[in-house]
Amino acid sequence: MTGGPLTPDLRDALAGQISVGALREVSDAYLCEPRGTWQGSAGAVVAPRDTEEVAKVIRFARDHGVAVVPWGGGTGLVGGQTLPNAAPILLSLERMHAIRAVYPDENVLVAEAGAILADVQAAARDAGRLFPLSLASEGTARMGGLLATNAGGVNVLRYGNARELCLGLEAVLPDGSILHGLRRLRKDNTGYDLRNLLIGAEGTLGVITAASLRLFPQPGAEGTAMLVVDGPRAALSLLARAQAMGGVSAFELISGQGLRFLRDHALPVRQPFDDIPDWCVLVDLGLPEGGDPAGQLERLFEAGFEAGEVSDGVIAQSEAQRHELWAVRETIPEANKRTGAIASNDISLPLSEVPGFIEACGARLHAAAELRINCFGHLGDGNLHFNLFPPEGRSKAEYRDRAADLRRIVDDAVAERGGSFSAEHGVGRLKVEQMRRYGDPAKLAAMRAIKDALDPAGIMNPGAVLGD
């Protein structure tokens, strides 16, 4: 079964069971995802004030067979928060944004699902701690959605994905029962781990309402450098050198194409090199108090230069310069958006396969079509954003009929090397067909069995991850 629409009569009935202010105006702010790929629908937008009210909404949906789409900050890029043509209940967590508690001595923070990531980071910082999840949308993305998609970001290399940063969850299951799992324990060996089942499920198995999050000591000294490398293979060797020295928080691979897009659109970033290199890396260090990140980065540059891996570089000499270097990396997605991608690919590979993939897949694509490739991303954890663009003077609309075939070339090359077609954005609705094509049959069958057992009415985000 699949959850159906919320009719006007049912909307009126629902309104009589929820608090004043919970019913919101249905607007494009809730229905459009950032890339404009998906346009959702909603019979009603409901913003509960607490977990019990979330449970009340889910029980109503279960009893009347109405679809429910959980909505966090609306920043997802695979259509997981949009359900076209079904008029579901769109369940927004925006009113549940409290930081419930901070335990600095335990390195734990408890936040509601509607808490914005930047606010969680700030609460940790105010307590003298670090919450290390960091990504471009952190000013709008909310913790429930970040956990539901197992978000990654720039610090996965050192601290892990959202899954590794969560100790416990409070959630409402599809039958309307509340899972009281806000444990602050590092060890809890008591059977099935429902926390990890819900993380990454994209709202198909329930609604996350709060989480116990891991905190870390704040680095005593930080440093950033952008280094020109001979290519992806040299970048991988340099990563190994940097890790041997210790303290690496992020290691980002950036292609010259991304830097040219920044220049072409005159975006307000200061590029560190007069001549745009073919490849460079952004290295970020976090060291204990008394550490010398600038000196360590200098030693890394010298070792890489002697090995023929590095030819030029800039080491930040101030916090302002650190922000300038990071702004280059963080503005590349905006340059991509203005250029207009034929296909955007969020992929991951075993580290040793990255250089060979970039070379071989690029050759296949150029043999199939005239295009530009902007390859950038989190080299430290094998996650690349391998995006395809039309040549200068042509538009993505000219490639509309070829986009699926070009994406298939990328996905096949990823699968051949033991990688994943979805590294950190999730599956949503955009990648359901890829899930069917490349997913392990035993895994897919087990996922379907879990979905059917927990959500027999099919009301929770129908069509996401597994399809209809």
N, C-alpha and C positions, 0 to 999 in steps of 0.2 A: 504494500500500500504506500501511497504518497500523499502527504498532507495537501489539502485543497485550499481554496481561497477563503478570505474573511469577507463574508457578505455584509451589506449594510445593517441587516438585522442583527447579525452576530457582533458587529462592531458596537452597536448600541448596548447589547447585552454585556460585552466585555467592559465597556465604559462604566457600567453600573457596579463593577466589581473591583475597580482599581482606584487608587487615590487621586484626588484633585491634582492636576498638573502632570499626571503620568502620560496622558494622551497628547501627542505632539502633532503639529501640522506636517502632512506629507509633502516633502519638497525635494528638489533635485540634490540638496545637500546630503540627503540620505540615500538617494537612488543612483547617483553617478559615481563610478570609480575613477581613480586619478587619470588613467590613460584614455578614458572615453570609450573603451572597448565594450563595456557592458552598461546597459540601462536597466535598472531594476524596477520593481513595482512594489506596492504596499497597500493593503487594505486599511492598515493603521500603523502608525509609529507609536510605540509604547515605551516610555522611559521609566521603569520602576524605581522606587526610592530605596528599596532594600531587598535582601535575598528572599524574604518571605513573599514579597509581592512578585518577584520573578517566578517563584514556585506557583503562585496563584495563576499567573498568566499561562505558564506551561500546562498546568492542570486543565485550564479552560481550553487551550488548544488541543490537548489530548482528547478531552471529552467531546469536542466538536469536529475533530479531524482537520484542524487548520494548520497549515504550514507555518513554521517559525524560522526566521532568519536572524541570528544574533548579529549585532552591529556594534563595533567598537569605535574606532576613529575614522573608519571609511578609507583607510590608506592601502588596503590590500590590492595587489596587482594581478590577481588571477580570477577575479569575479566571484570569490567566495562569499562576499557580503551583498551580492545582488542576485535576485531571482526574478527573471523577466516573466511577465504575463501570468502571474499566479496570484497576485494580491494577497501575500502572506501577512502575518503579524511581523513587522520589523521591530525587533526587541533591542532597543538601544540601552547601553550601560552608562550613558553619559552622566546621569545623576548620582551614580554610585562611584564616587571618585575619591573617597577618603583614604588617607594613610591611617590605618587603624592603630598601628603600634610600631615602635622601633625599639629593637633590643641591641644596642651597640656592642655590649659584651658578648652577645651570642652571634653577632654578625648576621642579624635577621631583621627584615622589615616586612610588615604585613600590610598589603595594599588591596583596595577593592579593584574590581576589574575595569572600572571606568577611569581609574587614575591614569593621567597622561605620563608617558615615560619620562619626559623632562622633569616633571614634578617629583617622580619617584627618585630620580637621580639627585635632585636638589635636597630632598628629605634625607637621603643617605649622606650627602655632603655636609648637611647641617649637623649630623651626628658624628662627623669625623670619619665617615666610611665612604666606600665606593660601590655603586651599583653599576656594573660594567657594560650592560647591554647598551649599545649605541648604534644608531642608524639615522639615515637622512630625515626620516619622518618623525623623529623623536619629539618634536613639538606638538604633534597632533595624534600620533599613534597611542592607543590605550592598552593597558596591560592584558586585559582579557583577550583581545585580538592577537597580541604579540605571542601569548602563550598558546592560543588556539592554532596558530600557524607555525609554532616553534621557530620564531624569528631568529635571525642570525646577526648580521651587522659586522662591524669592523674589528671587534675584539674577540671573535670566536677562537682565534688561534690560542689565546691565553686563558680565556674564561669559559668558553663553551657557548652553545646555543641557549635559547631561553629555557629549554628543558633542563639543562645542567644548573640553571640559576634558580630553580624552583624546588622548595622542600615540601610544600603541601598545598592542596587546593580545597576551596569550598566551591561547590557547584550544584546546580539543579539538573537532575537527570530527566530523561524524556517522560517519565511517569509523574513528574512533579515532586518527587522526593528530593530532599536536600542531603548532599554528601558533605558531612562535617569532617573535612580532612585537612584543616589548617594546622598540621603538625609543624613543629620547629625542630624536628629530629633529623640528624644525619644518618641514623640507623633505625630502621623500622621494618623488620623482616617478618611481616605478618600477612603473607599471601599475595594475591594479585595486586599489582600496582596500578590502581585506578587513576592516580595522578598522571602517570605517563601515558595511559590510554587516552585521557582527555586532551593532553597536550599534543598538538599536531592534528587533532581530529577535525578542526575547522568548524566547530559547532554542530557536527553531525551526531554527536553522542551526548550532548548536554550543553549547558550554559555555565561557563566559568564565572563566578561572582566575586571571588577574592583569592589571594595567593600569599603564601609565605615565601619570601624571596631571600636569596643568599646575598650577603654583603661581603666586602673585602676591605682590607686596609687601603687607604689612599696612598698612591705612590709618593715617595718623598721627593723625587726628582724625575722630571720627564723631558724627553728630547725627541726631535723629529728631523728627518733628513729626506730629501728627494735625490736619488742617485740615478744617473744614466747608466743603463746596462746594455750589454751586447745583444741581448735577446731573452726570451723566456727561459732558456736553459741556463744562461748565466744568472738570471734572477733566482732560479731555484737553488743554484750553488751558493749564491749570496745569502739566501734565506737560511741555509744550513749553517753558514758561518755566523750569522747574527744570532741564531738560536744557541749555538755553542757558547757565545759570549754571555747570553742570558738577558732576561728582562724584556723580551720582545712582546709588545702588546698587539701590534698590527703590522702587516706586511702586505702592501697593496701593489698590484701590478697595473700599470697604466700604459696604454699604447699611444703612439703619436697621433693616431687618428682622433682620439678623444681630445687631445690638446688642440688639434686643428679645429675641431668643432667649437671649442671654447673661443678660439681666436675669430673664427668666421662669424660667430654671433655676437662678438664684442661683449661677452659677459664680464661682469665686474670682478675679475680675479687677476691677481698678479702672477703671471707665469715666470718661473725662475730661470728659464733658459732662453737666450735670444734666438737660437736656432732650435726648432722643435725636434727632439730626438725621436727615433722610431720606438724606443721602449725605455721606460724608467720605472722605478719602484719608490713607494713612499714607506719609510720605516719609522715606526713609533716605539719608543722605549719608555718603560716605567720602572724606576729603580728605587731601592730603599733610601731613606734619608742619608745624606752624605755621599750618594752616588754621583757619578760624573757622566751623564748621558751624552753630552757633547763630545767629551773625550772618547767615549766608547764608539760613538758614531764615526769619529775621525779614524779610529783604529780599524773599524769595519771598512771604511772607504779605502784606506791604505792597503789592507789585505786584498780587497776586491780588485784594486787597481793593479797590484803586483800579479794577480792571477789572470788578468786580462778580462775580468768580468765587468768592471766599472771604468768609465772613461771621464766622467764629470759628476759634479754633485753640489748640492747646497745643504748646509746644516744650519738649522734655525738657531739664532743667537738670542732670541727673546721669545716670550709667550706670544707676542703679536706676530712674529715670523712663523711660529708654529701654526697659528690659526690661518695665516696666509697659505701655507703649504697644504693644509687640510682643505681649505676652501677650493683649491684646484681640483682635488679628488671629489669633493662633495658636490661640485657644480657640474660635473660631467653628465649626470642624468638629465639636468635641465637642458644642456646643450643637445643631448640626444633627442629630447622631446621636441625641441625647436627644429631639428633637422628632419625628423619624421622617420621612424624605423619601419622597415619592411617586416621584420620579425625580431622580437626580443627574446633572448634565451638565458634563463637562469639555471646554470648547470654546475655539476661538481664532478671531479675526477680524482683518482689517486694521484698524489703529487707527482710521482715519476712519469705519469702519462700526460701531464699538462703540455710540455713543449711539443711532443709528437702530435698531440691532438691539434694544437693551434696551427701547426704547419700543414698537416694532412687535411684537416677539415677545410682550412682556408683554400687549399689547392682545389678541392672538390667543388667548393662554392664558386670560385672564380671560373672554373671550367663550365659550370652550369649557367652562370649569369654574370652580367657586368654589375658589380656592386662594390660597396665599401664595408669593411668590417671594423667595428670598434670593440676590441677585446680589453676588458678591464675587470678588476675585482679583487677578491680576497685570496691572494695566492697562498697565504699561510695555511688556509684550510681547504684549498683546492676548489674554491667556488669562483667561477668566472661568469661575468655578464658578457655574453658573446652575441652582440647585436649587429644586425644587417641593415644597411642603408643604401638607397639608390645613389648612383654616381652624381656628381655635381651637375646641376642643370636639369635633373629629372626628379620626379616626385614618387612617393611611395604608392600613390594611387595606380601608377603604371604597372606596379608589381603585385597588385591585389590578387590576381589569379594564380600567381606563382609562389605566394608567401608560404602556403602549406607545404609545397614540395621542397622549398629551400629549408624550412624548419625541419622537415623530415631528414634531410641530409645531415643536419647538425645532430639531431637525436640519434640517428643510426651510428654516427661516428662516436658519440658519447657512449652508447650501449656497447659498442665493440671494445671499448677500453675500460669497461667495468664501472662506468660513471652513472650519474642520475640526471634525468631531465628536469628535476626540480630540486634545487639546492636549499633555498631559504624562503622562497615566496609561497610555497604550498602548491596544491593541485587546483583547488577551487572548482570552477566550471570550465575554465580555459583549457585545462590539461587533462580532462577526463579521458579523452580518446588516447592520449599518450600513456595514461595510467593503464588502460586496457591493453595497449600494444606492448608495453615494455615491463609491466608489472609481473612479478612472480605469481603464477597461477595459485600456488598454495597460499601465499600471502593474501591475495585478493579474495579467495574463498573464505579464509579465516576472518578477514575484515567484514565481508558481507554477513557472515554468521553472527559476528559481534553486533553489527548494526541492527540486524533483524531481532536479536535477543533483547537489546536495550531499547530499541525504538521500533516496535512492531507496527505502529501506526504510520511510520515514515514521516513524522511531522518535523523533525529537526534538520533544517537546512537541506531539504530534498534536492537532489541533483548535484550537490557538491561532492567532491572526492571520488565517489564510486559511480556517479551518474544515477539516472532513474532506474 
